[in-house]
């Protein structure tokens, strides 16, 4: 089976609320996801925020994981890639 997440690309940013990076990655070697934001809150809680439809009043997300296992895998892998990126900078 293909690896779950690959080709993770991290663009660290600063000075924008609690958003620390914009991330893109490939899911199951089949689907590229872009515009994913990483947020770190003041209590060190980490979040992955998926792109929303700006034309929707309810801010409907374009993509998001439907299983808890995939949600947790994405959270773990993209934050690991972020930490490696900033430690190598």
C-alpha positions as CSV (number, residue, x, y, z in Angstrom):
1,X,0.0,0.0,0.0
2,X,1.2,3.5,-0.7
3,X,2.5,5.6,2.1
4,X,-0.3,7.8,3.7
5,X,1.5,11.1,3.5
6,X,4.5,12.0,1.4
7,X,6.2,15.0,-0.3
8,X,5.4,17.3,2.7
9,X,6.4,20.9,1.9
10,X,6.5,23.5,4.7
11,X,6.6,27.3,4.4
12,X,7.2,28.7,7.8
13,X,5.6,32.1,8.4
14,X,5.6,34.6,11.3
15,X,3.6,37.5,12.5
16,X,0.2,36.2,11.4
17,X,-1.9,35.5,14.5
18,X,-1.0,32.0,15.7
19,X,-0.4,30.6,12.2
20,X,3.2,29.3,12.0
21,X,3.3,27.7,8.5
22,X,1.5,26.9,5.3
23,X,1.9,23.2,4.3
24,X,1.2,21.1,1.2
25,X,1.5,17.3,0.9
26,X,0.5,14.3,-1.1
27,X,-2.0,11.9,0.3
28,X,-1.8,8.2,-0.6
29,X,0.5,9.0,-3.6
30,X,-2.6,10.2,-5.4
31,X,-3.9,13.5,-4.2
32,X,-2.0,16.8,-3.6
33,X,-3.4,19.0,-0.8
34,X,-2.3,22.7,-0.6
35,X,-3.1,25.7,1.5
36,X,-3.1,23.7,4.8
37,X,-2.3,26.0,7.8
38,X,-0.5,25.1,11.0
39,X,-1.6,26.9,14.1
40,X,0.1,26.8,17.5
41,X,-1.9,28.3,20.3
42,X,-0.6,30.0,23.4
43,X,-1.1,26.8,25.4
44,X,1.1,25.0,22.9
45,X,-1.9,23.2,21.4
46,X,-1.3,22.3,17.8
47,X,-3.9,22.5,15.0
48,X,-4.1,21.7,11.3
49,X,-6.6,24.0,9.5
50,X,-7.9,23.0,6.1
51,X,-8.8,25.5,3.4
52,X,-12.3,27.0,3.4
53,X,-14.5,28.2,0.6
54,X,-14.3,32.0,0.9
55,X,-17.6,32.3,-0.9
56,X,-19.5,30.3,1.7
57,X,-21.0,32.1,4.7
58,X,-20.6,29.0,6.8
59,X,-16.9,28.6,5.8
60,X,-17.3,25.1,4.3
61,X,-14.0,23.3,4.1
62,X,-12.8,22.1,0.7
63,X,-11.1,19.1,2.1
64,X,-10.8,17.5,5.5
65,X,-10.2,14.0,7.0
66,X,-13.3,12.0,7.9
67,X,-11.6,9.4,10.1
68,X,-9.9,10.2,13.4
69,X,-7.0,7.9,12.4
70,X,-6.2,9.9,9.2
71,X,-6.7,13.2,11.1
72,X,-4.2,12.2,13.7
73,X,-1.7,10.9,11.1
74,X,-1.8,14.2,9.2
75,X,-1.5,16.2,12.4
76,X,1.5,14.2,13.5
77,X,3.3,14.0,10.2
78,X,2.9,17.7,9.1
79,X,4.0,19.0,12.6
80,X,7.0,16.6,12.5
81,X,7.9,18.1,9.1
82,X,7.4,21.6,10.4
83,X,9.7,21.0,13.4
84,X,12.4,19.5,11.1
85,X,12.1,22.5,8.8
86,X,12.5,25.2,11.5
87,X,15.3,23.3,13.3
88,X,17.3,23.2,10.0
89,X,16.8,26.9,9.2
